[in-house]
């Protein structure tokens, strides 16, 4: 943890820059902080690490979001396949509303992050404005990177469905490192791989620690399998059609025999494929609502890219941590 004589000056400048609310301003000085990458610092709140602006969104959604039993919440830790999951889920849930995937489907003209909004980064990030969610027809589809511990109470108490997607921590880290370098301030040099790796392994990354985040949802999926569905990116990549149908069953909107005979499931997978989404004009230009370029969310979408980046020592180190956290809980990558 950092302790600096000019810490108050740094904090003051950062608070002004992000225009956060009074509650968040009062909370931040009480929280542990560490060096950030895109922002100056990250702060630990409820056991996980956030930038100040995101803590503003976390506090707001925890206080104000009221879940409906028909809601569906997509949850990931950053760089675990979030964009793909949002596209798949939007197309799946809205397959009757938008049957023509070749001409008038929203995914052809909007980035998945604009169609399935984040709570803490989008809907609740404005300190002066709360979203009006009453106008959204059920089932409402939302997204978050929050740990289970930090979810709004109404989500835990309701019968709404939670779909959680995770990814091999080595690929998660590599994707995160590339992403941080793409969105870094223009006046900052490329973030050193070794430094970001050390922070990741200590758990000091946005919405991390990775292992605690994943384990929280893994345990809940075992305790409440009808409420929490736990998915792995690698397994969906290997058997996309199978898992799309499993998700549909979990959400109680399974494909009919007629839909399968017409290839509706295959059409959704083709529409949401990395190759298709990344080559759409909308995902080559413009930015999403939280000011990140659309193209930033489409790099490679492959399994095992860590082999091209990590050293042998890095691989052994991250595998050791993963084994330590997950093996006794029956979770493997």
VENHU-V943987 format. One line per field, one symbol per residue. burial: + if it has 24 or more other C-alpha atoms within 12 Angstrom, else -. A space follows every 50 residues. Layout:
# VENHU-V943987
burial: ???
This chain:
# VENHU-V943987
burial: ----------+--++--+-++--++--++-+-++++++++++++++++++ ++++++++++++-+++++-++++++++++++++++++++++++++----- +---+++++++++++++++++++++++---+-------++++++++++++ ++--++---+++++++++++++++++++++-++-------+-+--++-++ +-+++++++++++++++++++-----++++++++-++--++-++++++-+ +---+--------+++++++++++-+++-+-+++---+-+-+-+++++++ ++++-+---+---++--++-++--++----+++
